[in-house]
Amino acid sequence: TGAPAGKHVFHVELLPPSGESRFFMRRNLTAPNGQLDFSFRMAFNDPPGNWRLLIKDVLSGMTREHPFVLKK
């Protein structure tokens, strides 16, 4: 209620259509004030289809999922 957000750590993972977790597509990111900007680079040979971006607040366990479609 009006108090600034503290420092958070988010586990961020990008899952391909197969759902197979890849080491190089996940990372833990520090979020000062509870917010951050980040990016994953998509490779030319990444498979097209339904991908999912999963973001989990490590401390609270709260998770958000953002699906998107990669087209060729």
PQR file with spaces between the fields and no chain letter, atoms N, CA, C, O and H, PARSE charges and radii, in Angstrom:
ATOM       1  N    THR     1       0.841   -1.199    0.000 -0.4000 1.5000
ATOM       2  CA   THR     1       0.000    0.000    0.000 -0.0000 2.0000
ATOM       3  C    THR     1       0.877    1.250    0.000  0.5500 1.7000
ATOM       4  O    THR     1       1.037    1.911    1.026 -0.5500 1.4000
ATOM       5  N    GLY     2       1.423    1.553   -1.128 -0.4000 1.5000
ATOM       6  CA   GLY     2       2.241    2.742   -1.267 -0.0000 2.0000
ATOM       7  C    GLY     2       3.710    2.524   -0.985  0.5500 1.7000
ATOM       8  O    GLY     2       4.532    3.362   -1.356 -0.5500 1.4000
ATOM       9  H    GLY     2       1.293    1.017   -1.962  0.4000 1.0000
ATOM      10  N    ALA     3       4.071    1.416   -0.336 -0.4000 1.5000
ATOM      11  CA   ALA     3       5.472    1.142   -0.044 -0.0000 2.0000
ATOM      12  C    ALA     3       6.173    0.659   -1.305  0.5500 1.7000
ATOM      13  O    ALA     3       5.587   -0.093   -2.084 -0.5500 1.4000
ATOM      14  H    ALA     3       3.403    0.736   -0.034  0.4000 1.0000
ATOM      15  N    PRO     4       7.407    1.075   -1.518 -0.5600 1.5000
ATOM      16  CA   PRO     4       8.119    0.611   -2.719  0.2800 2.0000
ATOM      17  C    PRO     4       8.419   -0.886   -2.651  0.5500 1.7000
ATOM      18  O    PRO     4       8.637   -1.439   -1.573 -0.5500 1.4000
ATOM      19  N    ALA     5       8.425   -1.524   -3.801 -0.4000 1.5000
ATOM      20  CA   ALA     5       8.752   -2.951   -3.869 -0.0000 2.0000
ATOM      21  C    ALA     5      10.217   -3.144   -3.530  0.5500 1.7000
ATOM      22  O    ALA     5      11.050   -2.288   -3.825 -0.5500 1.4000
ATOM      23  H    ALA     5       8.247   -1.075   -4.677  0.4000 1.0000
ATOM      24  N    GLY     6      10.520   -4.244   -2.924 -0.4000 1.5000
ATOM      25  CA   GLY     6      11.901   -4.548   -2.576 -0.0000 2.0000
ATOM      26  C    GLY     6      12.609   -5.287   -3.695  0.5500 1.7000
ATOM      27  O    GLY     6      12.099   -5.401   -4.810 -0.5500 1.4000
ATOM      28  H    GLY     6       9.843   -4.940   -2.685  0.4000 1.0000
ATOM      29  N    LYS     7      13.777   -5.781   -3.381 -0.4000 1.5000
ATOM      30  CA   LYS     7      14.577   -6.540   -4.349 -0.0000 2.0000
ATOM      31  C    LYS     7      13.991   -7.941   -4.489  0.5500 1.7000
ATOM      32  O    LYS     7      13.685   -8.589   -3.488 -0.5500 1.4000
ATOM      33  H    LYS     7      14.191   -5.689   -2.475  0.4000 1.0000
ATOM      34  N    HIS     8      13.835   -8.410   -5.719 -0.4000 1.5000
ATOM      35  CA   HIS     8      13.300   -9.741   -6.011 -0.0000 2.0000
ATOM      36  C    HIS     8      14.296  -10.505   -6.876  0.5500 1.7000
ATOM      37  O    HIS     8      15.146   -9.914   -7.542 -0.5500 1.4000
ATOM      38  H    HIS     8      14.084   -7.884   -6.532  0.4000 1.0000
ATOM      39  N    VAL     9      14.173  -11.823   -6.851 -0.4000 1.5000
ATOM      40  CA   VAL     9      14.907  -12.683   -7.775 -0.0000 2.0000
ATOM      41  C    VAL     9      13.849  -13.469   -8.542  0.5500 1.7000
ATOM      42  O    VAL     9      12.997  -14.129   -7.948 -0.5500 1.4000
ATOM      43  H    VAL     9      13.483  -12.303   -6.310  0.4000 1.0000
ATOM      44  N    PHE    10      13.914  -13.389   -9.873 -0.4000 1.5000
ATOM      45  CA   PHE    10      12.976  -14.106  -10.727 -0.0000 2.0000
ATOM      46  C    PHE    10      13.716  -15.206  -11.476  0.5500 1.7000
ATOM      47  O    PHE    10      14.802  -14.987  -12.012 -0.5500 1.4000
ATOM      48  H    PHE    10      14.605  -12.852  -10.356  0.4000 1.0000
ATOM      49  N    HIS    11      13.112  -16.395  -11.506 -0.4000 1.5000
ATOM      50  CA   HIS    11      13.611  -17.479  -12.350 -0.0000 2.0000
ATOM      51  C    HIS    11      12.827  -17.373  -13.654  0.5500 1.7000
ATOM      52  O    HIS    11      11.602  -17.494  -13.661 -0.5500 1.4000
ATOM      53  H    HIS    11      12.230  -16.573  -11.070  0.4000 1.0000
ATOM      54  N    VAL    12      13.534  -17.148  -14.746 -0.4000 1.5000
ATOM      55  CA   VAL    12      12.914  -16.925  -16.054 -0.0000 2.0000
ATOM      56  C    VAL    12      13.322  -18.081  -16.966  0.5500 1.7000
ATOM      57  O    VAL    12      14.501  -18.419  -17.070 -0.5500 1.4000
ATOM      58  H    VAL    12      14.529  -17.050  -14.740  0.4000 1.0000
ATOM      59  N    GLU    13      12.326  -18.682  -17.627 -0.4000 1.5000
ATOM      60  CA   GLU    13      12.603  -19.822  -18.495 -0.0000 2.0000
ATOM      61  C    GLU    13      11.762  -19.727  -19.760  0.5500 1.7000
ATOM      62  O    GLU    13      10.570  -19.421  -19.714 -0.5500 1.4000
ATOM      63  H    GLU    13      11.368  -18.408  -17.543  0.4000 1.0000
ATOM      64  N    LEU    14      12.401  -19.993  -20.877 -0.4000 1.5000
ATOM      65  CA   LEU    14      11.743  -19.990  -22.176 -0.0000 2.0000
ATOM      66  C    LEU    14      11.639  -21.441  -22.643  0.5500 1.7000
ATOM      67  O    LEU    14      12.652  -22.118  -22.819 -0.5500 1.4000
ATOM      68  H    LEU    14      13.369  -20.241  -20.914  0.4000 1.0000
ATOM      69  N    LEU    15      10.393  -21.918  -22.844 -0.4000 1.5000
ATOM      70  CA   LEU    15      10.176  -23.317  -23.233 -0.0000 2.0000
ATOM      71  C    LEU    15       9.718  -23.410  -24.683  0.5500 1.7000
ATOM      72  O    LEU    15       8.776  -22.725  -25.082 -0.5500 1.4000
ATOM      73  H    LEU    15       9.570  -21.368  -22.701  0.4000 1.0000
ATOM      74  N    PRO    16      10.385  -24.262  -25.481 -0.5600 1.5000
ATOM      75  CA   PRO    16       9.999  -24.454  -26.882  0.2800 2.0000
ATOM      76  C    PRO    16       8.726  -25.291  -26.979  0.5500 1.7000
ATOM      77  O    PRO    16       8.224  -25.769  -25.962 -0.5500 1.4000
ATOM      78  N    PRO    17       8.202  -25.472  -28.185 -0.5600 1.5000
ATOM      79  CA   PRO    17       6.976  -26.259  -28.364  0.2800 2.0000
ATOM      80  C    PRO    17       7.056  -27.672  -27.777  0.5500 1.7000
ATOM      81  O    PRO    17       6.041  -28.206  -27.330 -0.5500 1.4000
ATOM      82  N    SER    18       8.221  -28.271  -27.771 -0.4000 1.5000
ATOM      83  CA   SER    18       8.380  -29.626  -27.218 -0.0000 2.0000
ATOM      84  C    SER    18       8.235  -29.643  -25.703  0.5500 1.7000
ATOM      85  O    SER    18       7.988  -30.697  -25.117 -0.5500 1.4000
ATOM      86  H    SER    18       9.046  -27.836  -28.134  0.4000 1.0000
ATOM      87  N    GLY    19       8.387  -28.488  -25.062 -0.4000 1.5000
ATOM      88  CA   GLY    19       8.312  -28.397  -23.601 -0.0000 2.0000
ATOM      89  C    GLY    19       9.600  -28.772  -22.904  0.5500 1.7000
ATOM      90  O    GLY    19       9.683  -28.728  -21.677 -0.5500 1.4000
ATOM      91  H    GLY    19       8.588  -27.632  -25.537  0.4000 1.0000
ATOM      92  N    GLU    20      10.622  -29.147  -23.691 -0.4000 1.5000
ATOM      93  CA   GLU    20      11.907  -29.567  -23.142 -0.0000 2.0000
ATOM      94  C    GLU    20      12.692  -28.362  -22.623  0.5500 1.7000
ATOM      95  O    GLU    20      12.956  -27.417  -23.366 -0.5500 1.4000
ATOM      96  H    GLU    20      10.554  -29.183  -24.688  0.4000 1.0000
ATOM      97  N    SER    21      13.059  -28.403  -21.350 -0.4000 1.5000
ATOM      98  CA   SER    21      13.822  -27.315  -20.742 -0.0000 2.0000
ATOM      99  C    SER    21      15.253  -27.321  -21.288  0.5500 1.7000
ATOM     100  O    SER    21      15.868  -28.380  -21.419 -0.5500 1.4000
ATOM     101  H    SER    21      12.844  -29.171  -20.746  0.4000 1.0000
ATOM     102  N    ARG    22      15.770  -26.149  -21.599 -0.4000 1.5000
ATOM     103  CA   ARG    22      17.143  -26.010  -22.112 -0.0000 2.0000
ATOM     104  C    ARG    22      17.932  -25.110  -21.172  0.5500 1.7000
ATOM     105  O    ARG    22      17.461  -24.042  -20.780 -0.5500 1.4000
ATOM     106  H    ARG    22      15.271  -25.290  -21.493  0.4000 1.0000
ATOM     107  N    PHE    23      19.137  -25.546  -20.812 -0.4000 1.5000
ATOM     108  CA   PHE    23      19.966  -24.811  -19.857 -0.0000 2.0000
ATOM     109  C    PHE    23      20.180  -23.359  -20.283  0.5500 1.7000
ATOM     110  O    PHE    23      20.092  -22.452  -19.454 -0.5500 1.4000
ATOM     111  H    PHE    23      19.520  -26.413  -21.130  0.4000 1.0000
ATOM     112  N    PHE    24      20.459  -23.132  -21.561 -0.4000 1.5000
ATOM     113  CA   PHE    24      20.782  -21.795  -22.038 -0.0000 2.0000
ATOM     114  C    PHE    24      19.552  -20.909  -22.226  0.5500 1.7000
ATOM     115  O    PHE    24      19.680  -19.750  -22.619 -0.5500 1.4000
ATOM     116  H    PHE    24      20.531  -23.869  -22.234  0.4000 1.0000
ATOM     117  N    MET    25      18.367  -21.443  -21.951 -0.4000 1.5000
ATOM     118  CA   MET    25      17.144  -20.639  -22.073 -0.0000 2.0000
ATOM     119  C    MET    25      16.466  -20.454  -20.721  0.5500 1.7000
ATOM     120  O    MET    25      15.249  -20.285  -20.644 -0.5500 1.4000
ATOM     121  H    MET    25      18.263  -22.385  -21.631  0.4000 1.0000
ATOM     122  N    ARG    26      17.252  -20.487  -19.674 -0.4000 1.5000
ATOM     123  CA   ARG    26      16.725  -20.180  -18.346 -0.0000 2.0000
ATOM     124  C    ARG    26      17.801  -19.438  -17.560  0.5500 1.7000
ATOM     125  O    ARG    26      18.998  -19.647  -17.754 -0.5500 1.4000
ATOM     126  H    ARG    26      18.240  -20.624  -19.736  0.4000 1.0000
ATOM     127  N    ARG    27      17.343  -18.575  -16.678 -0.4000 1.5000
ATOM     128  CA   ARG    27      18.277  -17.801  -15.870 -0.0000 2.0000
ATOM     129  C    ARG    27      17.565  -17.220  -14.657  0.5500 1.7000
ATOM     130  O    ARG    27      16.343  -17.073  -14.644 -0.5500 1.4000
ATOM     131  H    ARG    27      16.370  -18.405  -16.520  0.4000 1.0000
ATOM     132  N    ASN    28      18.349  -16.897  -13.644 -0.4000 1.5000
ATOM     133  CA   ASN    28      17.855  -16.184  -12.472 -0.0000 2.0000
ATOM     134  C    ASN    28      18.283  -14.732  -12.617  0.5500 1.7000
ATOM     135  O    ASN    28      19.454  -14.441  -12.860 -0.5500 1.4000
ATOM     136  H    ASN    28      19.342  -17.017  -13.655  0.4000 1.0000
ATOM     137  N    LEU    29      17.335  -13.834  -12.468 -0.4000 1.5000
ATOM     138  CA   LEU    29      17.596  -12.417  -12.664 -0.0000 2.0000
ATOM     139  C    LEU    29      17.183  -11.633  -11.427  0.5500 1.7000
ATOM     140  O    LEU    29      16.118  -11.871  -10.857 -0.5500 1.4000
ATOM     141  H    LEU    29      16.384  -14.070  -12.271  0.4000 1.0000
ATOM     142  N    THR    30      18.024  -10.704  -11.019 -0.4000 1.5000
ATOM     143  CA   THR    30      17.721   -9.830   -9.898 -0.0000 2.0000
ATOM     144  C    THR    30      16.885   -8.664  -10.379  0.5500 1.7000
ATOM     145  O    THR    30      17.162   -8.071  -11.422 -0.5500 1.4000
ATOM     146  H    THR    30      18.889  -10.510  -11.482  0.4000 1.0000
ATOM     147  N    ALA    31      15.859   -8.343   -9.607 -0.4000 1.5000
ATOM     148  CA   ALA    31      14.937   -7.268   -9.978 -0.0000 2.0000
ATOM     149  C    ALA    31      14.876   -6.233   -8.860  0.5500 1.7000
ATOM     150  O    ALA    31      14.065   -6.357   -7.942 -0.5500 1.4000
ATOM     151  H    ALA    31      15.635   -8.825   -8.761  0.4000 1.0000
ATOM     152  N    PRO    32      15.736   -5.206   -8.934 -0.5600 1.5000
ATOM     153  CA   PRO    32      15.641   -4.147   -7.940  0.2800 2.0000
ATOM     154  C    PRO    32      14.273   -3.473   -8.056  0.5500 1.7000
ATOM     155  O    PRO    32      13.799   -3.232   -9.166 -0.5500 1.4000
ATOM     156  N    ASN    33      13.655   -3.176   -6.961 -0.4000 1.5000
ATOM     157  CA   ASN    33      12.329   -2.546   -6.942 -0.0000 2.0000
ATOM     158  C    ASN    33      11.259   -3.420   -7.586  0.5500 1.7000
ATOM     159  O    ASN    33      10.209   -2.908   -7.976 -0.5500 1.4000
ATOM     160  H    ASN    33      14.041   -3.372   -6.059  0.4000 1.0000
ATOM     161  N    GLY    34      11.498   -4.733   -7.708 -0.4000 1.5000
ATOM     162  CA   GLY    34      10.496   -5.657   -8.210 -0.0000 2.0000
ATOM     163  C    GLY    34      10.255   -5.633   -9.707  0.5500 1.7000
ATOM     164  O    GLY    34       9.312   -6.265  -10.184 -0.5500 1.4000
ATOM     165  H    GLY    34      12.351   -5.149   -7.391  0.4000 1.0000
ATOM     166  N    GLN    35      11.090   -4.913  -10.469 -0.4000 1.5000
ATOM     167  CA   GLN    35      10.903   -4.832  -11.916 -0.0000 2.0000
ATOM     168  C    GLN    35      12.235   -5.000  -12.631  0.5500 1.7000
ATOM     169  O    GLN    35      13.289   -4.663  -12.092 -0.5500 1.4000
ATOM     170  H    GLN    35      11.855   -4.400  -10.082  0.4000 1.0000
ATOM     171  N    LEU    36      12.175   -5.530  -13.866 -0.4000 1.5000
ATOM     172  CA   LEU    36      13.382   -5.648  -14.674 -0.0000 2.0000
ATOM     173  C    LEU    36      13.017   -5.776  -16.136  0.5500 1.7000
ATOM     174  O    LEU    36      11.890   -6.126  -16.487 -0.5500 1.4000
ATOM     175  H    LEU    36      11.319   -5.803  -14.304  0.4000 1.0000
ATOM     176  N    ASP    37      13.980   -5.491  -16.972 -0.4000 1.5000
ATOM     177  CA   ASP    37      13.877   -5.704  -18.415 -0.0000 2.0000
ATOM     178  C    ASP    37      14.910   -6.755  -18.781  0.5500 1.7000
ATOM     179  O    ASP    37      16.032   -6.735  -18.276 -0.5500 1.4000
ATOM     180  H    ASP    37      14.895   -5.207  -16.687  0.4000 1.0000
ATOM     181  N    PHE    38      14.530   -7.673  -19.660 -0.4000 1.5000
ATOM     182  CA   PHE    38      15.454   -8.711  -20.106 -0.0000 2.0000
ATOM     183  C    PHE    38      15.039   -9.145  -21.496  0.5500 1.7000
ATOM     184  O    PHE    38      13.953   -8.804  -21.966 -0.5500 1.4000
ATOM     185  H    PHE    38      13.618   -7.690  -20.070  0.4000 1.0000
ATOM     186  N    SER    39      15.908   -9.901  -22.155 -0.4000 1.5000
ATOM     187  CA   SER    39      15.561  -10.423  -23.467 -0.0000 2.0000
ATOM     188  C    SER    39      16.231  -11.778  -23.673  0.5500 1.7000
ATOM     189  O    SER    39      17.295  -12.059  -23.121 -0.5500 1.4000
ATOM     190  H    SER    39      16.790  -10.179  -21.774  0.4000 1.0000
ATOM     191  N    PHE    40      15.586  -12.595  -24.471 -0.4000 1.5000
ATOM     192  CA   PHE    40      16.154  -13.844  -24.969 -0.0000 2.0000
ATOM     193  C    PHE    40      16.262  -13.676  -26.474  0.5500 1.7000
ATOM     194  O    PHE    40      15.339  -13.166  -27.110 -0.5500 1.4000
ATOM     195  H    PHE    40      14.722  -12.367  -24.919  0.4000 1.0000
ATOM     196  N    ARG    41      17.364  -14.095  -27.043 -0.4000 1.5000
ATOM     197  CA   ARG    41      17.507  -14.040  -28.495 -0.0000 2.0000
ATOM     198  C    ARG    41      17.029  -15.362  -29.085  0.5500 1.7000
ATOM     199  O    ARG    41      17.427  -16.441  -28.647 -0.5500 1.4000
ATOM     200  H    ARG    41      18.114  -14.509  -26.527  0.4000 1.0000
ATOM     201  N    MET    42      16.173  -15.247  -30.080 -0.4000 1.5000
ATOM     202  CA   MET    42      15.692  -16.436  -30.776 -0.0000 2.0000
ATOM     203  C    MET    42      16.653  -16.732  -31.926  0.5500 1.7000
ATOM     204  O    MET    42      17.080  -15.822  -32.637 -0.5500 1.4000
ATOM     205  H    MET    42      15.849  -14.370  -30.435  0.4000 1.0000
ATOM     206  N    ALA    43      16.988  -18.007  -32.102 -0.4000 1.5000
ATOM     207  CA   ALA    43      17.885  -18.418  -33.175 -0.0000 2.0000
ATOM     208  C    ALA    43      17.084  -18.709  -34.438  0.5500 1.7000
ATOM     209  O    ALA    43      15.898  -19.033  -34.373 -0.5500 1.4000
ATOM     210  H    ALA    43      16.641  -18.746  -31.525  0.4000 1.0000
ATOM     211  N    PHE    44      17.735  -18.593  -35.571 -0.4000 1.5000
ATOM     212  CA   PHE    44      17.085  -18.861  -36.851 -0.0000 2.0000
ATOM     213  C    PHE    44      16.546  -20.286  -36.911  0.5500 1.7000
ATOM     214  O    PHE    44      15.510  -20.537  -37.528 -0.5500 1.4000
ATOM     215  H    PHE    44      18.698  -18.330  -35.624  0.4000 1.0000
ATOM     216  N    ASN    45      17.255  -21.227  -36.265 -0.4000 1.5000
ATOM     217  CA   ASN    45      16.841  -22.626  -36.329 -0.0000 2.0000
ATOM     218  C    ASN    45      15.960  -23.057  -35.148  0.5500 1.7000
ATOM     219  O    ASN    45      15.693  -24.249  -35.000 -0.5500 1.4000
ATOM     220  H    ASN    45      18.097  -21.023  -35.764  0.4000 1.0000
ATOM     221  N    ASP    46      15.499  -22.116  -34.300 -0.4000 1.5000
ATOM     222  CA   ASP    46      14.544  -22.466  -33.247 -0.0000 2.0000
ATOM     223  C    ASP    46      13.249  -22.932  -33.907  0.5500 1.7000
ATOM     224  O    ASP    46      12.822  -22.350  -34.904 -0.5500 1.4000
ATOM     225  H    ASP    46      15.716  -21.147  -34.420  0.4000 1.0000
ATOM     226  N    PRO    47      12.619  -23.974  -33.363 -0.5600 1.5000
ATOM     227  CA   PRO    47      11.426  -24.512  -34.011  0.2800 2.0000
ATOM     228  C    PRO    47      10.228  -23.559  -33.926  0.5500 1.7000
ATOM     229  O    PRO    47       9.999  -22.940  -32.887 -0.5500 1.4000
ATOM     230  N    PRO    48       9.479  -23.446  -35.002 -0.5600 1.5000
ATOM     231  CA   PRO    48       8.265  -22.629  -34.958  0.2800 2.0000
ATOM     232  C    PRO    48       7.213  -23.327  -34.099  0.5500 1.7000
ATOM     233  O    PRO    48       7.271  -24.538  -33.887 -0.5500 1.4000
ATOM     234  N    GLY    49       6.271  -22.562  -33.619 -0.4000 1.5000
ATOM     235  CA   GLY    49       5.176  -23.151  -32.845 -0.0000 2.0000
ATOM     236  C    GLY    49       4.889  -22.359  -31.587  0.5500 1.7000
ATOM     237  O    GLY    49       5.270  -21.195  -31.456 -0.5500 1.4000
ATOM     238  H    GLY    49       6.223  -21.578  -33.791  0.4000 1.0000
ATOM     239  N    ASN    50       4.204  -23.021  -30.662 -0.4000 1.5000
ATOM     240  CA   ASN    50       3.762  -22.393  -29.420 -0.0000 2.0000
ATOM     241  C    ASN    50       4.846  -22.484  -28.345  0.5500 1.7000
ATOM     242  O    ASN    50       5.137  -23.567  -27.838 -0.5500 1.4000
ATOM     243  H    ASN    50       3.894  -23.966  -30.769  0.4000 1.0000
ATOM     244  N    TRP    51       5.428  -21.359  -28.008 -0.4000 1.5000
ATOM     245  CA   TRP    51       6.448  -21.246  -26.977 -0.0000 2.0000
ATOM     246  C    TRP    51       5.806  -20.689  -25.714  0.5500 1.7000
ATOM     247  O    TRP    51       4.723  -20.106  -25.759 -0.5500 1.4000
ATOM     248  H    TRP    51       5.191  -20.479  -28.420  0.4000 1.0000
ATOM     249  N    ARG    52       6.501  -20.878  -24.565 -0.4000 1.5000
ATOM     250  CA   ARG    52       6.020  -20.328  -23.293 -0.0000 2.0000
ATOM     251  C    ARG    52       7.165  -19.660  -22.548  0.5500 1.7000
ATOM     252  O    ARG    52       8.257  -20.216  -22.432 -0.5500 1.4000
ATOM     253  H    ARG    52       7.381  -21.352  -24.528  0.4000 1.0000
ATOM     254  N    LEU    53       6.903  -18.471  -22.052 -0.4000 1.5000
ATOM     255  CA   LEU    53       7.830  -17.764  -21.179 -0.0000 2.0000
ATOM     256  C    LEU    53       7.282  -17.902  -19.766  0.5500 1.7000
ATOM     257  O    LEU    53       6.177  -17.444  -19.474 -0.5500 1.4000
ATOM     258  H    LEU    53       6.016  -18.020  -22.146  0.4000 1.0000
ATOM     259  N    LEU    54       8.062  -18.538  -18.887 -0.4000 1.5000
ATOM     260  CA   LEU    54       7.660  -18.739  -17.496 -0.0000 2.0000
ATOM     261  C    LEU    54       8.501  -17.841  -16.604  0.5500 1.7000
ATOM     262  O    LEU    54       9.724  -17.797  -16.734 -0.5500 1.4000
ATOM     263  H    LEU    54       8.959  -18.910  -19.124  0.4000 1.0000
ATOM     264  N    ILE    55       7.846  -17.129  -15.704 -0.4000 1.5000
ATOM     265  CA   ILE    55       8.542  -16.242  -14.776 -0.0000 2.0000
ATOM     266  C    ILE    55       8.059  -16.573  -13.371  0.5500 1.7000
ATOM     267  O    ILE    55       6.864  -16.506  -13.086 -0.5500 1.4000
ATOM     268  H    ILE    55       6.853  -17.165  -15.598  0.4000 1.0000
ATOM     269  N    LYS    56       8.997  -16.932  -12.493 -0.4000 1.5000
ATOM     270  CA   LYS    56       8.651  -17.310  -11.125 -0.0000 2.0000
ATOM     271  C    LYS    56       9.406  -16.431  -10.141  0.5500 1.7000
ATOM     272  O    LYS    56      10.625  -16.285  -10.236 -0.5500 1.4000
ATOM     273  H    LYS    56       9.968  -16.986  -12.725  0.4000 1.0000
ATOM     274  N    ASP    57       8.684  -15.849   -9.202 -0.4000 1.5000
ATOM     275  CA   ASP    57       9.304  -15.116   -8.101 -0.0000 2.0000
ATOM     276  C    ASP    57       9.845  -16.180   -7.144  0.5500 1.7000
ATOM     277  O    ASP    57       9.077  -16.938   -6.552 -0.5500 1.4000
ATOM     278  H    ASP    57       7.694  -15.967   -9.124  0.4000 1.0000
ATOM     279  N    VAL    58      11.155  -16.230   -6.997 -0.4000 1.5000
ATOM     280  CA   VAL    58      11.795  -17.300   -6.236 -0.0000 2.0000
ATOM     281  C    VAL    58      11.348  -17.289   -4.773  0.5500 1.7000
ATOM     282  O    VAL    58      11.148  -18.357   -4.195 -0.5500 1.4000
ATOM     283  H    VAL    58      11.780  -15.614   -7.478  0.4000 1.0000
ATOM     284  N    LEU    59      11.189  -16.133   -4.168 -0.4000 1.5000
ATOM     285  CA   LEU    59      10.830  -16.059   -2.752 -0.0000 2.0000
ATOM     286  C    LEU    59       9.376  -16.448   -2.497  0.5500 1.7000
ATOM     287  O    LEU    59       9.102  -17.254   -1.608 -0.5500 1.4000
ATOM     288  H    LEU    59      11.351  -15.265   -4.637  0.4000 1.0000
ATOM     289  N    SER    60       8.452  -15.895   -3.253 -0.4000 1.5000
ATOM     290  CA   SER    60       7.027  -16.134   -2.991 -0.0000 2.0000
ATOM     291  C    SER    60       6.488  -17.372   -3.713  0.5500 1.7000
ATOM     292  O    SER    60       5.474  -17.934   -3.298 -0.5500 1.4000
ATOM     293  H    SER    60       8.674  -15.240   -3.976  0.4000 1.0000
ATOM     294  N    GLY    61       7.156  -17.800   -4.786 -0.4000 1.5000
ATOM     295  CA   GLY    61       6.673  -18.919   -5.576 -0.0000 2.0000
ATOM     296  C    GLY    61       5.616  -18.520   -6.598  0.5500 1.7000
ATOM     297  O    GLY    61       5.136  -19.364   -7.354 -0.5500 1.4000
ATOM     298  H    GLY    61       7.979  -17.344   -5.122  0.4000 1.0000
ATOM     299  N    MET    62       5.246  -17.235   -6.628 -0.4000 1.5000
ATOM     300  CA   MET    62       4.245  -16.768   -7.595 -0.0000 2.0000
ATOM     301  C    MET    62       4.804  -16.914   -9.005  0.5500 1.7000
ATOM     302  O    MET    62       5.944  -16.531   -9.269 -0.5500 1.4000
ATOM     303  H    MET    62       5.636  -16.549   -6.013  0.4000 1.0000
ATOM     304  N    THR    63       4.002  -17.466   -9.906 -0.4000 1.5000
ATOM     305  CA   THR    63       4.442  -17.745  -11.273 -0.0000 2.0000
ATOM     306  C    THR    63       3.503  -17.103  -12.279  0.5500 1.7000
ATOM     307  O    THR    63       2.290  -17.052  -12.076 -0.5500 1.4000
ATOM     308  H    THR    63       3.076  -17.777   -9.691  0.4000 1.0000
ATOM     309  N    ARG    64       4.082  -16.615  -13.364 -0.4000 1.5000
ATOM     310  CA   ARG    64       3.312  -16.092  -14.495 -0.0000 2.0000
ATOM     311  C    ARG    64       3.796  -16.808  -15.750  0.5500 1.7000
ATOM     312  O    ARG    64       4.976  -17.130  -15.888 -0.5500 1.4000
ATOM     313  H    ARG    64       5.067  -16.656  -13.529  0.4000 1.0000
ATOM     314  N    GLU    65       2.859  -17.047  -16.655 -0.4000 1.5000
ATOM     315  CA   GLU    65       3.183  -17.679  -17.934 -0.0000 2.0000
ATOM     316  C    GLU    65       2.696  -16.776  -19.057  0.5500 1.7000
ATOM     317  O    GLU    65       1.580  -16.258  -19.019 -0.5500 1.4000
ATOM     318  H    GLU    65       1.900  -16.786  -16.543  0.4000 1.0000
ATOM     319  N    HIS    66       3.555  -16.597  -20.057 -0.4000 1.5000
ATOM     320  CA   HIS    66       3.212  -15.785  -21.220 -0.0000 2.0000
ATOM     321  C    HIS    66       3.454  -16.615  -22.483  0.5500 1.7000
ATOM     322  O    HIS    66       4.596  -16.750  -22.922 -0.5500 1.4000
ATOM     323  H    HIS    66       4.461  -17.018  -20.088  0.4000 1.0000
ATOM     324  N    PRO    67       2.404  -17.163  -23.063 -0.5600 1.5000
ATOM     325  CA   PRO    67       2.583  -17.951  -24.290  0.2800 2.0000
ATOM     326  C    PRO    67       2.723  -17.019  -25.511  0.5500 1.7000
ATOM     327  O    PRO    67       2.177  -15.916  -25.533 -0.5500 1.4000
ATOM     328  N    PHE    68       3.461  -17.489  -26.512 -0.4000 1.5000
ATOM     329  CA   PHE    68       3.572  -16.764  -27.764 -0.0000 2.0000
ATOM     330  C    PHE    68       3.851  -17.755  -28.884  0.5500 1.7000
ATOM     331  O    PHE    68       4.285  -18.878  -28.630 -0.5500 1.4000
ATOM     332  H    PHE    68       3.905  -18.385  -26.494  0.4000 1.0000
ATOM     333  N    VAL    69       3.603  -17.343  -30.120 -0.4000 1.5000
ATOM     334  CA   VAL    69       3.817  -18.197  -31.282 -0.0000 2.0000
ATOM     335  C    VAL    69       5.020  -17.679  -32.051  0.5500 1.7000
ATOM     336  O    VAL    69       5.085  -16.502  -32.405 -0.5500 1.4000
ATOM     337  H    VAL    69       3.250  -16.430  -30.326  0.4000 1.0000
ATOM     338  N    LEU    70       5.976  -18.573  -32.306 -0.4000 1.5000
ATOM     339  CA   LEU    70       7.136  -18.245  -33.127 -0.0000 2.0000
ATOM     340  C    LEU    70       6.833  -18.724  -34.544  0.5500 1.7000
ATOM     341  O    LEU    70       6.584  -19.908  -34.772 -0.5500 1.4000
ATOM     342  H    LEU    70       5.922  -19.529  -32.018  0.4000 1.0000
ATOM     343  N    LYS    71       6.858  -17.804  -35.474 -0.4000 1.5000
ATOM     344  CA   LYS    71       6.581  -18.145  -36.874 -0.0000 2.0000
ATOM     345  C    LYS    71       7.857  -18.088  -37.680  0.5500 1.7000
ATOM     346  O    LYS    71       8.768  -17.329  -37.349 -0.5500 1.4000
ATOM     347  H    LYS    71       7.060  -16.842  -35.289  0.4000 1.0000
ATOM     348  N    LYS    72       7.936  -18.871  -38.721 -0.4000 1.5000
ATOM     349  CA   LYS    72       9.082  -18.848  -39.635 -0.0000 2.0000
ATOM     350  C    LYS    72       8.787  -17.956  -40.804  0.5500 1.7000
ATOM     351  O    LYS    72       9.627  -17.802  -41.690 -0.5500 1.4000
ATOM     352  H    LYS    72       7.196  -19.487  -38.990  0.4000 1.0000
